[in-house]
Amino acid sequence: MKKIMIVRPNDFVDISMEIPGIMTDVKYYTGDNFVGERIDGYEAPIILLTEKAVVALGRVQKQLLEEGFGLKVFDGYRPKRAVDHFVRWGKMEEDNKTKNTYYPQKTRQEVFEGGFIAAESSHTRGSTVDLTVVNIETGTEIDMGGIFDFFSEVSYSDYDHLTLEQSKNRVQLRYLMRSEGFEPLQQEWWHFTLTDEPYPETYFDFPIQG
């Protein structure tokens, strides 16, 4: 049975404090996202994950660093109140503030129907992460053939109209993440959940604070 908890467990940690060289871009804090504003529950620009997920993610980072690359993380733990914020946004009248950037060919309702946003998110369990790969020297994201939170079939993990380089980059990211125990989401090339997550039936709603 699913539970909702409002207290932060001791094993939810800040990834920047635990994984050397990892980069973050907390778009739900900055407002640079599909809603166009800071999302409820994001009270600090940090990424939290369960310690178990952080250890596995650290192994991915170590593999990438050996090749001159690293991870950039957009989101980890997501409070339930943030998911509720997304749901409210989905029911609001279109204002075209972010449509051209994030969902140019879909309505807000179609974004939900397509599985890009859900009323219950694995992120709320604390072991799901959204990320990409960057060149460590320049900080430049490698070409994945689409941006984070672009709600289109282009973002499908197996989208087959990519360049050879884009396809190779997605395949390599999936391979690395799977090798350390993460499972990808078909609709979003950037989304991975720790298979052996410690809270598979628990959804959390404590705010993200420093």
C-alpha positions as CSV (number, residue, x, y, z in Angstrom):
1,M,0.0,0.0,0.0
2,K,1.3,3.4,-0.9
3,K,2.3,5.8,1.9
4,I,2.9,9.5,1.9
5,M,5.5,10.9,4.4
6,I,6.3,14.5,5.1
7,V,9.5,14.0,7.0
8,R,12.9,13.8,5.3
9,P,14.6,10.5,6.0
10,N,18.2,10.5,7.0
11,D,19.2,8.7,3.8
12,F,18.1,11.5,1.5
13,V,21.3,13.4,0.6
14,D,22.5,16.3,-1.5
15,I,24.2,14.8,-4.5
16,S,26.7,17.7,-4.9
17,M,28.1,16.9,-1.5
18,E,28.6,13.2,-2.3
19,I,29.6,12.9,-5.9
20,P,32.8,14.6,-7.0
21,G,32.5,16.8,-10.1
22,I,28.8,16.4,-10.7
23,M,27.0,19.3,-12.1
24,T,23.4,20.4,-11.4
25,D,20.9,22.7,-13.1
26,V,17.8,22.7,-10.9
27,K,15.2,24.0,-13.4
28,Y,12.2,23.5,-11.2
29,Y,13.9,25.9,-8.7
30,T,15.0,28.5,-11.3
31,G,11.8,28.7,-13.2
32,D,13.4,27.8,-16.5
33,N,11.0,24.9,-17.1
34,F,7.8,24.0,-18.9
35,V,5.6,25.7,-16.2
36,G,7.6,28.9,-16.4
37,E,7.9,29.5,-12.7
38,R,9.5,28.0,-9.6
39,I,7.7,24.8,-8.6
40,D,6.1,24.2,-5.2
41,G,8.5,22.5,-2.8
42,Y,11.7,23.6,-4.5
43,E,13.0,26.0,-1.8
44,A,16.8,25.5,-2.6
45,P,18.7,24.8,-5.7
46,I,19.9,21.4,-4.7
47,I,19.3,17.8,-5.9
48,L,18.3,15.2,-3.3
49,L,18.4,11.5,-3.8
50,T,18.4,8.4,-1.6
51,E,21.9,7.5,-0.5
52,K,21.5,4.2,-2.3
53,A,20.8,6.0,-5.6
54,V,23.6,8.4,-5.0
55,V,26.1,5.6,-4.5
56,A,25.0,4.0,-7.8
57,L,25.1,7.4,-9.6
58,G,28.6,8.1,-8.3
59,R,29.7,4.9,-10.0
60,V,28.3,6.2,-13.3
61,Q,30.1,9.6,-12.8
62,K,33.4,7.8,-12.1
63,Q,33.1,5.9,-15.4
64,L,32.4,9.1,-17.3
65,L,35.2,11.1,-15.7
66,E,37.7,8.5,-16.9
67,E,36.7,9.6,-20.5
68,G,36.6,13.3,-19.9
69,F,32.9,13.6,-19.4
70,G,30.5,13.9,-16.4
71,L,26.9,14.1,-15.4
72,K,24.6,17.1,-15.2
73,V,21.5,16.5,-13.2
74,F,18.2,18.4,-13.7
75,D,16.0,16.7,-11.0
76,G,16.0,14.0,-8.4
77,Y,13.7,13.8,-5.5
78,R,10.5,15.7,-6.3
79,P,8.0,16.6,-3.5
80,K,4.4,15.5,-4.0
81,R,3.3,19.1,-3.8
82,A,5.5,19.7,-6.9
83,V,3.7,17.0,-8.8
84,D,0.4,18.5,-7.7
85,H,1.6,21.9,-9.1
86,F,2.2,20.1,-12.5
87,V,-1.3,18.7,-12.4
88,R,-2.8,22.1,-11.7
89,W,-0.8,23.6,-14.6
90,G,-2.2,20.8,-16.9
91,K,-5.8,21.9,-16.1
92,M,-5.2,25.6,-16.7
93,E,-6.0,27.5,-19.9
94,E,-3.1,27.7,-22.3
95,D,-1.1,30.9,-22.1
96,N,1.6,30.0,-24.7
97,K,4.3,31.1,-22.2
98,T,6.4,27.9,-22.6
99,K,4.5,26.0,-25.3
100,N,6.9,26.7,-28.2
101,T,9.9,25.5,-26.2
102,Y,8.6,22.4,-24.4
103,Y,5.4,21.1,-26.2
104,P,4.9,22.8,-29.5
105,Q,2.9,20.0,-31.1
106,K,0.7,19.0,-28.1
107,T,-1.9,20.4,-25.8
108,R,-1.4,20.3,-22.0
109,Q,-3.8,17.4,-21.8
110,E,-1.9,15.5,-24.4
111,V,1.3,16.0,-22.4
112,F,-0.3,14.0,-19.6
113,E,-2.0,11.5,-21.8
114,G,1.4,10.8,-23.5
115,G,2.9,9.8,-20.1
116,F,5.4,12.7,-20.0
117,I,3.9,14.0,-16.7
118,A,1.9,11.8,-14.3
119,A,-0.3,12.5,-11.3
120,E,2.1,10.2,-9.4
121,S,5.8,10.4,-10.1
122,S,8.6,7.9,-9.3
123,H,10.7,11.0,-8.5
124,T,8.6,11.4,-5.3
125,R,10.1,8.1,-4.0
126,G,13.6,9.6,-4.0
127,S,15.5,7.3,-6.3
128,T,14.6,8.7,-9.8
129,V,16.9,11.1,-11.6
130,D,16.8,13.3,-14.7
131,L,20.2,13.9,-16.3
132,T,22.4,14.3,-19.3
133,V,26.2,14.1,-20.0
134,V,28.6,17.1,-20.3
135,N,32.1,17.7,-21.4
136,I,34.0,18.2,-18.2
137,E,36.4,20.8,-19.5
138,T,33.8,23.0,-21.2
139,G,30.6,22.1,-19.3
140,T,28.8,21.8,-22.6
141,E,26.0,19.2,-22.8
142,I,26.7,16.5,-25.5
143,D,24.1,16.3,-28.3
144,M,21.2,14.1,-27.2
145,G,18.9,15.2,-30.0
146,G,16.6,17.1,-27.7
147,I,16.3,19.1,-24.5
148,F,15.2,18.1,-21.0
149,D,11.4,18.1,-20.6
150,F,10.7,18.4,-24.3
151,F,7.3,16.7,-24.5
152,S,7.4,15.0,-27.9
153,E,8.1,11.6,-29.5
154,V,11.5,13.1,-30.2
155,S,12.3,12.5,-26.5
156,Y,11.5,8.7,-26.6
157,S,14.5,6.7,-25.7
158,D,14.2,4.7,-29.0
159,Y,13.3,7.6,-31.3
160,D,14.7,6.6,-34.6
161,H,15.1,9.9,-36.5
162,L,18.3,11.0,-34.8
163,T,21.8,11.5,-36.2
164,L,24.3,8.7,-35.6
165,E,26.0,10.8,-32.9
166,Q,22.8,11.6,-31.1
167,S,21.7,8.0,-31.2
168,K,25.1,6.8,-30.0
169,N,25.0,9.3,-27.1
170,R,21.6,8.1,-25.9
171,V,22.6,4.5,-26.2
172,Q,25.8,5.0,-24.2
173,L,23.9,6.9,-21.4
174,R,21.4,4.1,-21.1
175,Y,24.1,1.5,-21.1
176,L,26.0,3.3,-18.3
177,M,22.9,3.9,-16.2
178,R,21.7,0.3,-16.6
179,S,25.2,-1.0,-15.7
180,E,24.8,0.6,-12.3
181,G,21.3,-0.5,-11.6
182,F,19.1,2.2,-13.1
183,E,16.2,1.5,-15.5
184,P,15.3,4.1,-18.2
185,L,11.8,5.5,-19.0
186,Q,10.7,4.9,-22.6
187,Q,9.2,8.4,-23.0
188,E,12.1,10.4,-21.7
189,W,15.8,9.7,-22.6
190,W,16.9,11.7,-19.5
191,H,14.8,9.8,-16.9
192,F,16.2,6.8,-14.9
193,T,15.0,5.0,-11.7
194,L,17.1,2.8,-9.4
195,T,15.7,-0.7,-9.9
196,D,16.4,-1.7,-6.3
197,E,15.0,1.5,-4.8
198,P,14.7,1.6,-1.0
199,Y,11.2,3.2,-0.9
200,P,9.2,1.6,-3.7
201,E,5.8,2.2,-2.1
202,T,6.4,5.5,-0.3
203,Y,5.8,9.0,-1.7
204,F,7.4,11.9,0.1
205,D,6.2,15.5,0.4
206,F,8.9,17.4,2.4
207,P,10.2,20.6,0.8
208,I,13.7,20.7,-0.7
209,Q,15.7,22.9,1.6
210,G,19.4,23.6,2.1
